Amino acid sequence: MSAFEIILLIFSFLLIILALLTGPKSRGASGAITGGTNMNIFAKTKERGVDKIISIITMICGIFFFLFAILAQYL
């Protein structure tokens, strides 16, 4: 295993953990199918506090995961 593959593995575990830590933003697919009372798919929801920090860290880890996946493929 190369260094890029090990870093890619670490970022993949981080992404899985961060994705599990994020809170739900809506009622999900069941609310969309059943037509939930105040379900609006296109409404902007503002994240605050810990949810915003986790969202930003998830986005940054996703970008690094993408970059290291490309680097691991070509180097």
N, CA, C and O atoms as a GROMACS GRO file, in nm:
protein
  300
    1MET      N    1   0.084  -0.118   0.000
    1MET     CA    2   0.000   0.000   0.000
    1MET      C    3   0.089   0.125   0.000
    1MET      O    4   0.185   0.136   0.076
    2SER      N    5   0.053   0.215  -0.087
    2SER     CA    6   0.129   0.339  -0.093
    2SER      C    7   0.077   0.438   0.010
    2SER      O    8  -0.026   0.416   0.074
    3ALA      N    9   0.148   0.546   0.026
    3ALA     CA   10   0.108   0.649   0.122
    3ALA      C   11  -0.025   0.712   0.083
    3ALA      O   12  -0.106   0.744   0.170
    4PHE      N   13  -0.047   0.730  -0.049
    4PHE     CA   14  -0.173   0.789  -0.094
    4PHE      C   15  -0.292   0.699  -0.063
    4PHE      O   16  -0.399   0.747  -0.028
    5GLU      N   17  -0.273   0.570  -0.074
    5GLU     CA   18  -0.381   0.475  -0.044
    5GLU      C   19  -0.413   0.474   0.106
    5GLU      O   20  -0.530   0.463   0.144
    6ILE      N   21  -0.312   0.486   0.190
    6ILE     CA   22  -0.335   0.491   0.334
    6ILE      C   23  -0.409   0.619   0.372
    6ILE      O   24  -0.502   0.616   0.452
    7ILE      N   25  -0.367   0.731   0.314
    7ILE     CA   26  -0.436   0.858   0.340
    7ILE      C   27  -0.579   0.852   0.289
    7ILE      O   28  -0.670   0.904   0.354
    8LEU      N   29  -0.600   0.789   0.175
    8LEU     CA   30  -0.734   0.773   0.119
    8LEU      C   31  -0.822   0.689   0.211
    8LEU      O   32  -0.940   0.718   0.229
    9LEU      N   33  -0.765   0.586   0.268
    9LEU     CA   34  -0.838   0.501   0.363
    9LEU      C   35  -0.877   0.580   0.488
    9LEU      O   36  -0.988   0.565   0.538
   10ILE      N   37  -0.787   0.662   0.537
   10ILE     CA   38  -0.816   0.744   0.655
   10ILE      C   39  -0.928   0.844   0.626
   10ILE      O   40  -1.020   0.860   0.706
   11PHE      N   41  -0.920   0.910   0.509
   11PHE     CA   42  -1.026   1.004   0.472
   11PHE      C   43  -1.160   0.935   0.451
   11PHE      O   44  -1.265   0.993   0.479
   12SER      N   45  -1.158   0.811   0.402
   12SER     CA   46  -1.284   0.740   0.383
   12SER      C   47  -1.350   0.708   0.518
   12SER      O   48  -1.471   0.720   0.532
   13PHE      N   49  -1.269   0.667   0.616
   13PHE     CA   50  -1.325   0.642   0.749
   13PHE      C   51  -1.377   0.771   0.812
   13PHE      O   52  -1.482   0.771   0.876
   14LEU      N   53  -1.303   0.880   0.794
   14LEU     CA   54  -1.350   1.009   0.847
   14LEU      C   55  -1.481   1.051   0.783
   14LEU      O   56  -1.571   1.100   0.852
   15LEU      N   57  -1.494   1.032   0.652
   15LEU     CA   58  -1.618   1.068   0.585
   15LEU      C   59  -1.736   0.984   0.634
   15LEU      O   60  -1.847   1.036   0.651
   16ILE      N   61  -1.713   0.857   0.658
   16ILE     CA   62  -1.820   0.771   0.708
   16ILE      C   63  -1.863   0.816   0.847
   16ILE      O   64  -1.983   0.826   0.874
   17ILE      N   65  -1.769   0.843   0.934
   17ILE     CA   66  -1.800   0.887   1.070
   17ILE      C   67  -1.872   1.021   1.068
   17ILE      O   68  -1.971   1.039   1.139
   18LEU      N   69  -1.823   1.116   0.989
   18LEU     CA   70  -1.886   1.247   0.983
   18LEU      C   71  -2.024   1.241   0.921
   18LEU      O   72  -2.113   1.315   0.963
   19ALA      N   73  -2.045   1.154   0.824
   19ALA     CA   74  -2.177   1.140   0.764
   19ALA      C   75  -2.276   1.082   0.865
   19ALA      O   76  -2.394   1.117   0.864
   20LEU      N   77  -2.228   0.994   0.952
   20LEU     CA   78  -2.317   0.939   1.054
   20LEU      C   79  -2.346   1.040   1.166
   20LEU      O   80  -2.449   1.029   1.233
   21LEU      N   81  -2.258   1.136   1.185
   21LEU     CA   82  -2.278   1.236   1.290
   21LEU      C   83  -2.370   1.350   1.248
   21LEU      O   84  -2.425   1.420   1.333
   22THR      N   85  -2.389   1.368   1.118
   22THR     CA   86  -2.474   1.479   1.073
   22THR      C   87  -2.618   1.453   1.109
   22THR      O   88  -2.666   1.339   1.104
   23GLY      N   89  -2.687   1.559   1.146
   23GLY     CA   90  -2.827   1.548   1.182
   23GLY      C   91  -2.915   1.550   1.059
   23GLY      O   92  -2.874   1.597   0.953
   24PRO      N   93  -3.037   1.498   1.072
   24PRO     CA   94  -3.129   1.498   0.959
   24PRO      C   95  -3.176   1.641   0.928
   24PRO      O   96  -3.203   1.719   1.018
   25LYS      N   97  -3.184   1.673   0.799
   25LYS     CA   98  -3.226   1.806   0.758
   25LYS      C   99  -3.373   1.809   0.720
   25LYS      O  100  -3.432   1.917   0.710
   26SER      N  101  -3.432   1.693   0.697
   26SER     CA  102  -3.574   1.687   0.661
   26SER      C  103  -3.628   1.552   0.704
   26SER      O  104  -3.558   1.472   0.767
   27ARG      N  105  -3.752   1.526   0.668
   27ARG     CA  106  -3.812   1.399   0.705
   27ARG      C  107  -3.770   1.288   0.611
   27ARG      O  108  -3.803   1.171   0.634
   28GLY      N  109  -3.698   1.322   0.507
   28GLY     CA  110  -3.645   1.220   0.418
   28GLY      C  111  -3.741   1.178   0.309
   28GLY      O  112  -3.837   1.248   0.278
   29ALA      N  113  -3.715   1.062   0.252
   29ALA     CA  114  -3.793   1.013   0.138
   29ALA      C  115  -3.936   0.979   0.178
   29ALA      O  116  -4.028   0.997   0.098
   30SER      N  117  -3.956   0.930   0.299
   30SER     CA  118  -4.092   0.895   0.340
   30SER      C  119  -4.180   1.019   0.349
   30SER      O  120  -4.298   1.012   0.317
   31GLY      N  121  -4.124   1.131   0.392
   31GLY     CA  122  -4.201   1.255   0.396
   31GLY      C  123  -4.231   1.308   0.257
   31GLY      O  124  -4.336   1.369   0.235
   32ALA      N  125  -4.141   1.285   0.163
   32ALA     CA  126  -4.164   1.330   0.026
   32ALA      C  127  -4.271   1.246  -0.043
   32ALA      O  128  -4.350   1.299  -0.121
   33ILE      N  129  -4.273   1.117  -0.014
   33ILE     CA  130  -4.371   1.029  -0.078
   33ILE      C  131  -4.509   1.050  -0.018
   33ILE      O  132  -4.608   1.060  -0.091
   34THR      N  133  -4.516   1.058   0.114
   34THR     CA  134  -4.647   1.072   0.180
   34THR      C  135  -4.696   1.215   0.182
   34THR      O  136  -4.811   1.240   0.218
   35GLY      N  137  -4.610   1.310   0.143
   35GLY     CA  138  -4.652   1.450   0.140
   35GLY      C  139  -4.664   1.507   0.279
   35GLY      O  140  -4.772   1.548   0.322
   36GLY      N  141  -4.553   1.510   0.351
   36GLY     CA  142  -4.552   1.561   0.487
   36GLY      C  143  -4.610   1.702   0.496
   36GLY      O  144  -4.608   1.775   0.397
   37THR      N  145  -4.660   1.739   0.610
   37THR     CA  146  -4.732   1.864   0.626
   37THR      C  147  -4.648   1.986   0.595
   37THR      O  148  -4.691   2.073   0.518
   38ASN      N  149  -4.532   1.997   0.651
   38ASN     CA  150  -4.447   2.113   0.623
   38ASN      C  151  -4.316   2.068   0.560
   38ASN      O  152  -4.208   2.109   0.602
   39MET      N  153  -4.328   1.985   0.459
   39MET     CA  154  -4.212   1.935   0.386
   39MET      C  155  -4.190   2.018   0.262
   39MET      O  156  -4.276   2.022   0.174
   40ASN      N  157  -4.077   2.083   0.254
   40ASN     CA  158  -4.040   2.157   0.135
   40ASN      C  159  -3.898   2.118   0.101
   40ASN      O  160  -3.804   2.153   0.172
   41ILE      N  161  -3.881   2.046  -0.007
   41ILE     CA  162  -3.750   1.993  -0.044
   41ILE      C  163  -3.652   2.105  -0.075
   41ILE      O  164  -3.533   2.093  -0.046
   42PHE      N  165  -3.702   2.215  -0.134
   42PHE     CA  166  -3.615   2.321  -0.181
   42PHE      C  167  -3.595   2.433  -0.079
   42PHE      O  168  -3.533   2.534  -0.111
   43ALA      N  169  -3.645   2.417   0.040
   43ALA     CA  170  -3.630   2.521   0.142
   43ALA      C  171  -3.487   2.520   0.195
   43ALA      O  172  -3.428   2.414   0.214
   44LYS      N  173  -3.434   2.637   0.219
   44LYS     CA  174  -3.300   2.646   0.276
   44LYS      C  175  -3.311   2.636   0.427
   44LYS      O  176  -3.388   2.707   0.491
   45THR      N  177  -3.232   2.546   0.482
   45THR     CA  178  -3.229   2.535   0.628
   45THR      C  179  -3.093   2.583   0.674
   45THR      O  180  -2.990   2.546   0.618
   46LYS      N  181  -3.093   2.663   0.774
   46LYS     CA  182  -2.968   2.717   0.829
   46LYS      C  183  -2.916   2.623   0.936
   46LYS      O  184  -2.987   2.584   1.028
   47GLU      N  185  -2.790   2.588   0.921
   47GLU     CA  186  -2.726   2.504   1.022
   47GLU      C  187  -2.663   2.595   1.125
   47GLU      O  188  -2.615   2.703   1.094
   48ARG      N  189  -2.664   2.549   1.248
   48ARG     CA  190  -2.607   2.628   1.356
   48ARG      C  191  -2.524   2.538   1.446
   48ARG      O  192  -2.550   2.418   1.459
   49GLY      N  193  -2.426   2.598   1.508
   49GLY     CA  194  -2.347   2.530   1.609
   49GLY      C  195  -2.268   2.412   1.557
   49GLY      O  196  -2.195   2.423   1.458
   50VAL      N  197  -2.284   2.301   1.625
   50VAL     CA  198  -2.207   2.181   1.595
   50VAL      C  199  -2.242   2.126   1.457
   50VAL      O  200  -2.155   2.076   1.386
   51ASP      N  201  -2.370   2.136   1.417
   51ASP     CA  202  -2.410   2.086   1.285
   51ASP      C  203  -2.338   2.158   1.173
   51ASP      O  204  -2.300   2.097   1.073
   52LYS      N  205  -2.318   2.287   1.188
   52LYS     CA  206  -2.248   2.365   1.086
   52LYS      C  207  -2.100   2.325   1.080
   52LYS      O  208  -2.043   2.311   0.972
   53ILE      N  209  -2.039   2.307   1.195
   53ILE     CA  210  -1.898   2.267   1.200
   53ILE      C  211  -1.878   2.129   1.137
   53ILE      O  212  -1.785   2.109   1.059
   54ILE      N  213  -1.966   2.034   1.170
   54ILE     CA  214  -1.957   1.899   1.114
   54ILE      C  215  -1.979   1.904   0.963
   54ILE      O  216  -1.913   1.832   0.888
   55SER      N  217  -2.071   1.988   0.918
   55SER     CA  218  -2.097   2.001   0.775
   55SER      C  219  -1.975   2.056   0.701
   55SER      O  220  -1.942   2.008   0.592
   56ILE      N  221  -1.910   2.155   0.758
   56ILE     CA  222  -1.791   2.214   0.695
   56ILE      C  223  -1.676   2.112   0.692
   56ILE      O  224  -1.608   2.099   0.591
   57ILE      N  225  -1.656   2.041   0.803
   57ILE     CA  226  -1.549   1.941   0.809
   57ILE      C  227  -1.576   1.828   0.709
   57ILE      O  228  -1.484   1.778   0.646
   58THR      N  229  -1.703   1.788   0.695
   58THR     CA  230  -1.739   1.685   0.599
   58THR      C  231  -1.709   1.729   0.457
   58THR      O  232  -1.658   1.651   0.376
   59MET      N  233  -1.741   1.855   0.426
   59MET     CA  234  -1.715   1.907   0.292
   59MET      C  235  -1.564   1.910   0.264
   59MET      O  236  -1.521   1.872   0.155
   60ILE      N  237  -1.486   1.953   0.360
   60ILE     CA  238  -1.340   1.959   0.342
   60ILE      C  239  -1.282   1.818   0.326
   60ILE      O  240  -1.197   1.795   0.241
   61CYS      N  241  -1.329   1.723   0.407
   61CYS     CA  242  -1.281   1.585   0.395
   61CYS      C  243  -1.322   1.525   0.261
   61CYS      O  244  -1.246   1.448   0.202
   62GLY      N  245  -1.440   1.559   0.213
   62GLY     CA  246  -1.484   1.510   0.082
   62GLY      C  247  -1.396   1.562  -0.030
   62GLY      O  248  -1.364   1.488  -0.123
   63ILE      N  249  -1.357   1.688  -0.022
   63ILE     CA  250  -1.268   1.746  -0.123
   63ILE      C  251  -1.132   1.678  -0.120
   63ILE      O  252  -1.078   1.642  -0.224
   64PHE      N  253  -1.076   1.660   0.001
   64PHE     CA  254  -0.947   1.592   0.012
   64PHE      C  255  -0.955   1.446  -0.033
   64PHE      O  256  -0.862   1.395  -0.095
   65PHE      N  257  -1.066   1.380  -0.002
   65PHE     CA  258  -1.086   1.242  -0.047
   65PHE      C  259  -1.083   1.234  -0.200
   65PHE      O  260  -1.019   1.146  -0.257
   66PHE      N  261  -1.152   1.327  -0.264
   66PHE     CA  262  -1.155   1.332  -0.410
   66PHE      C  263  -1.015   1.355  -0.466
   66PHE      O  264  -0.974   1.287  -0.560
   67LEU      N  265  -0.943   1.451  -0.410
   67LEU     CA  266  -0.809   1.481  -0.459
   67LEU      C  267  -0.712   1.364  -0.440
   67LEU      O  268  -0.636   1.331  -0.531
   68PHE      N  269  -0.716   1.302  -0.322
   68PHE     CA  270  -0.626   1.190  -0.297
   68PHE      C  271  -0.665   1.067  -0.379
   68PHE      O  272  -0.578   0.986  -0.412
   69ALA      N  273  -0.792   1.051  -0.411
   69ALA     CA  274  -0.833   0.940  -0.497
   69ALA      C  275  -0.774   0.958  -0.637
   69ALA      O  276  -0.727   0.862  -0.698
   70ILE      N  277  -0.776   1.080  -0.687
   70ILE     CA  278  -0.715   1.106  -0.818
   70ILE      C  279  -0.564   1.088  -0.812
   70ILE      O  280  -0.506   1.028  -0.902
   71LEU      N  281  -0.501   1.138  -0.707
   71LEU     CA  282  -0.356   1.122  -0.694
   71LEU      C  283  -0.314   0.977  -0.679
   71LEU      O  284  -0.213   0.936  -0.736
   72ALA      N  285  -0.390   0.899  -0.604
   72ALA     CA  286  -0.357   0.758  -0.586
   72ALA      C  287  -0.372   0.680  -0.716
   72ALA      O  288  -0.301   0.582  -0.738
   73GLN      N  289  -0.462   0.724  -0.802
   73GLN     CA  290  -0.480   0.656  -0.929
   73GLN      C  291  -0.367   0.684  -1.026
   73GLN      O  292  -0.322   0.594  -1.097
   74TYR      N  293  -0.321   0.808  -1.030
   74TYR     CA  294  -0.224   0.847  -1.131
   74TYR      C  295  -0.079   0.845  -1.085
   74TYR      O  296   0.011   0.855  -1.169
   75LEU      N  297  -0.053   0.834  -0.956
   75LEU     CA  298   0.086   0.831  -0.909
   75LEU      C  299   0.128   0.694  -0.864
   75LEU      O  300   0.242   0.674  -0.822
   0.00000   0.00000   0.00000
